[in-house]
Amino acid sequence: MIQATEIDPIPSATAHIANLAFPKGNLCMKMRDEIGAIFCDKDFESLFSTQGHLCVKSKSESEPRKLRLRPQSEHQIIQTIRSSQDTDEWKEPYNTRAGIEGTLSQGVNAFGLRQARYQGLPKVRLQHIITAVAINVVRVVSWLDGIPHATTRISRFAALAPT
């Protein structure tokens, strides 16, 4: 039988990480090990402010939000990879990919490229050729009229960043 033991005070590093991860608070914070709950919500009450919108749940109805803390070595590797993505050598091949994805997105969203309107390979091929011509015509007209390309959508999370 497992006996309850006295819980040590929460380390200051843990409190700092919790405040950074959940600045507006979190009602569903629980820490677990293999046996079961180590800390429950009441143990963390003093760490979080009670003002603002609280994070009550994650995308799942039954699971609380989870924060994954990686080992230091793994975190450093990920940070190195992320910083390499800011170099021009990394961005050059990605720009080509982004252009191709933009063309495909325009074809799918504006011209219904995902569905063939006809049966048979020759007619479907003709539809694709006509769609490609239509995309080019729309792009040339937009260029002549001075209408810029659509900007990249800003995610809801990125929109929260201070400007």
Beta strands, then each sheet from edge to edge (+ up, - down):
strand 1: 31-32
strand 2: 37-39
sheet 1: 1+ 2-
end
